[in-house]
Amino acid sequence: MAAGDPGLLACTVRDITRRKQSEQALREAKEAAERISRARMAFLTFMSHEIRTPLNGIIGMLDLLRESGLTSEQAELAEIVANNGNTLLKIVNDVLDLSRIEAGRMELEQELFFAG
């Protein structure tokens, strides 16, 4: 174009307000979901510890009770209670493991073992 030539100018205008609002809403929803997940894991960890502590005491007392010379019927009942207590303890430990895995704090140990 030479000086003084009327130039041709083209312009496109697009309103991206909705897209920006949607992006912001997605960011906020993601952050809220992450906060909820962290709170849930903290709750599970706390509750698992709070349940496991008295449960260990109960299982320990049951072991002492079983060694105290119970009748065969009492020993059978104590054995049932001990088995159920140990099952519950395994469940609580699994919940703790799950919370560690989700928090990225699970530590694995390598050990040799021999089958057979």
C-alpha positions as CSV (number, residue, x, y, z in Angstrom):
1,M,0.0,0.0,0.0
2,A,1.2,3.4,-0.9
3,A,0.9,6.3,1.4
4,G,-2.5,7.8,1.3
5,D,-4.2,4.6,0.0
6,P,-7.2,3.8,2.0
7,G,-6.4,0.4,3.5
8,L,-8.7,-2.4,4.1
9,L,-9.1,-3.3,7.8
10,A,-10.8,-6.5,9.0
11,C,-11.5,-7.2,12.7
12,T,-13.3,-10.0,14.4
13,V,-14.7,-9.7,17.9
14,R,-15.8,-12.6,19.9
15,D,-17.3,-12.5,23.4
16,I,-15.5,-15.2,25.5
17,T,-17.1,-14.2,28.8
18,R,-19.1,-17.5,29.1
19,R,-16.0,-19.6,28.4
20,K,-14.0,-17.8,31.0
21,Q,-16.8,-18.1,33.5
22,S,-17.0,-21.9,32.8
23,E,-13.3,-22.2,33.2
24,Q,-13.4,-20.4,36.5
25,A,-16.3,-22.6,37.7
26,L,-14.4,-25.7,36.8
27,R,-11.3,-24.5,38.7
28,E,-13.4,-23.7,41.7
29,A,-15.2,-27.1,41.6
30,K,-11.8,-28.9,41.3
31,E,-10.5,-27.0,44.3
32,A,-13.6,-27.8,46.3
33,A,-13.4,-31.5,45.4
34,E,-9.7,-31.5,46.5
35,R,-10.6,-29.9,49.8
36,I,-13.3,-32.4,50.4
37,S,-11.0,-35.3,49.6
38,R,-8.4,-34.0,52.0
39,A,-11.0,-33.5,54.7
40,R,-12.4,-37.0,54.1
41,M,-8.9,-38.6,54.3
42,A,-8.1,-36.7,57.5
43,F,-11.4,-37.8,59.0
44,L,-10.8,-41.5,58.1
45,T,-7.2,-41.4,59.5
46,F,-8.3,-39.7,62.7
47,M,-11.3,-42.1,63.2
48,S,-9.3,-45.2,62.4
49,H,-6.7,-44.2,65.0
50,E,-9.3,-43.4,67.5
51,I,-11.0,-46.8,66.9
52,R,-7.8,-48.8,66.8
53,T,-6.5,-47.6,70.1
54,P,-9.3,-48.9,72.4
55,L,-9.7,-52.0,70.1
56,N,-6.1,-52.9,70.8
57,G,-6.8,-52.6,74.5
58,I,-9.8,-54.9,74.2
59,I,-7.9,-57.5,72.3
60,G,-5.1,-57.4,74.8
61,M,-7.5,-57.8,77.7
62,L,-9.2,-60.7,75.9
63,D,-5.8,-62.4,75.5
64,L,-5.3,-62.1,79.3
65,L,-8.8,-63.3,80.0
66,R,-8.3,-66.4,77.8
67,E,-5.2,-67.3,79.7
68,S,-6.9,-67.1,83.1
69,G,-8.3,-70.6,83.3
70,L,-11.8,-70.2,81.8
71,T,-14.3,-73.0,81.5
72,S,-14.5,-74.6,78.1
73,E,-17.7,-72.6,77.3
74,Q,-16.2,-69.3,78.5
75,A,-13.0,-70.1,76.5
76,E,-15.1,-70.7,73.4
77,L,-17.0,-67.5,73.8
78,A,-13.8,-65.5,74.4
79,E,-12.3,-67.1,71.3
80,I,-15.3,-65.9,69.2
81,V,-15.0,-62.3,70.6
82,A,-11.2,-62.3,70.0
83,N,-11.7,-63.5,66.4
84,N,-14.3,-60.8,65.8
85,G,-12.0,-58.2,67.4
86,N,-9.1,-59.2,65.2
87,T,-11.3,-59.0,62.1
88,L,-12.4,-55.5,63.1
89,L,-8.8,-54.5,63.7
90,K,-7.9,-55.7,60.2
91,I,-10.7,-53.6,58.7
92,V,-9.5,-50.5,60.6
93,N,-5.9,-51.2,59.4
94,D,-7.2,-51.5,55.8
95,V,-8.9,-48.1,56.1
96,L,-5.7,-46.6,57.4
97,D,-3.8,-48.1,54.5
98,L,-6.3,-46.7,52.1
99,S,-6.0,-43.2,53.6
100,R,-2.2,-43.5,53.4
101,I,-2.4,-44.6,49.7
102,E,-4.7,-41.7,48.8
103,A,-2.5,-39.3,50.6
104,G,0.6,-40.6,48.8
105,R,2.2,-41.6,52.1
106,M,2.1,-45.4,51.8
107,E,5.5,-46.9,52.4
108,L,6.3,-50.3,51.0
109,E,8.9,-52.7,52.3
110,Q,10.7,-55.3,50.3
111,E,11.2,-58.6,51.9
112,L,12.5,-61.9,50.6
113,F,10.3,-64.9,51.1
114,F,10.5,-68.5,50.0
115,A,7.5,-70.4,48.8
116,G,7.3,-74.1,49.4
